[in-house]
Amino acid sequence: MSTSLVVRSERVVFPDGMRPASIHVRDGRIADVRAYTERAAGVRELDAGDLVVLPGLVDTHVHINDPGRADWEGFEHATKAAAAGGVTTLVDMPLNSIPPTTDVAGLEAKRRAAAGRCHVDVGFWGGVVPGNSGALEPLARAGVLGFKCFLSPSGVEEFSHVTEQDLREALPVLAPLGLPLLAHAEWPPLLRDPSGDSTHYATWLNSRPPASELAAIELLVRLAGEYGARIHIVHLASAGALTAIRAARAAGLALGVETCPHYLTFAAEEIPDGATAFKCAPPIRERDHRERLWQALGEGDIDLIATDHSPSPPALKRLDAGDFVGAWGGIASLQLGLAAVWTGASARGVSIEALARWLACAPARLAGLDAVKGAVEVGCDADLVIWDPDATGIIDATRLYHRHPVTPYDRSELRGVVRTTILRGEVVFDEGKCLPGAHGRLIEGGP
């Protein structure tokens, strides 16, 4: 088939650096990369000029909550928000939906709910809960990209947290499959009952000490060594665990780590009392943790950044009461992840190329999609983002594609604006609007 689209820019981000280029798209894939000045007759062209062309971002930590709790978000809202934020591929977490993705029936329910409603490509994680070790291999064969577990209570009854014994039952099944186990790492014996005024952020923060993250990560490291399994630590908030992580990697363990935009943007000292939009678990920690997480990203101790987009209806955030203890713990940021990270990264002298590694290449690798996603390379899907890194804007939560206008980024000034998002050669977002038509596909993996 002939070339159907050419995207050209003076600044295209490739795996080996940024340079001028024209990207030739054929049948939804990148068919060729040529000089910026080379023209193609009779072909639609998008000339970005000096705007940056990034690979489509891959967000591997998104709670869509559909089916069963679609009033919390839903596939249409989530995937439009993703497109508006430059995310062309997301992977949905197995919990907060009813049923959860803890068996093949749950996965099929997800697929039915998503069919024909996705504006970007969507894959699925399976879930590890007590007693479902027999469901894990069938889930893998049915196409989940890996698995997720909680070491502490998840917040919903239908997705129970696992004990060490539960992990010892699951890991011998998972290790031969070669798929990652993503783990929420907080250790219950070290969590504390909240004590004090529930409107004070410190009350929530003090109930989830850094020691709980460290203890959970140390357990996961031991089990990774015993079973030879791939384990990935999600949403690292505590910099104190980095020493254990470095040691595990030095020993050759297959241990992955992510952090989130909110841990890189906010600091506990700056969170107002009653501002429950900031509540998450693990909690946003003090400024020193934030700066050390940035340093760890730069040194390669943290692999990637994912949003952990976990929205809920405003009533569950207890906004009126300002009740940190009773509020749902989750931050909505799917549309804002790129801007939030770039705002912090550019202030610290971090390169655009590093941004692409953390938000596109490394997440695609975690999900086993790096042959087709996360990079501007011949043979990859033509998932591209035309992006202005110098533009700034004040966030208005009511104008986001998120289902509910609740986010701690509301009224923040963020840097970097997505102009156009292209999914497999189709423009799905352009100059502030999602285009009609749900072009996203459901991704199937396998061991």
Secondary structure, 3 states (H helix, E strand, C coil): CCCCEEEEEEEEEECCEEEEEEEEEECCEEEEEECCCCCCCCCEEEECCCCEEEECEEEEEECCCCCCCCCCCCHHHHHHHHHHCCEEEEEECCCCCCCCCCCHHHHHHHHHHHCCCCCCEEEECEECCCCCHHHHHHHHHHCCCCEEEECCCCCCCCCCCCCHHHHHHHHHHHHHHCCCEEEECCCHHHCCCCCCCCCCHHHHHHHCCHHHHHHHHHHHHHHHHHHCCCEEECCCCCHHHHHHHHHHHHCCCCEEEEECHHHHHCCHHHCCCCCHHHCCCCCCCCHHHHHHHHHHHHHCCCCEECCCECCCCHHHHCCCCCCCCCCCCCECCCCCHHHHHHHHHHHCCCCHHHHHHHHHHHHHHHCCCCCCCCCCCCCCECCEEEEEEEEEEECCHHHCCCCCCCCCCCCCEEEEEEEEEEECCEEEEECCEECCCCCCCECCCCC
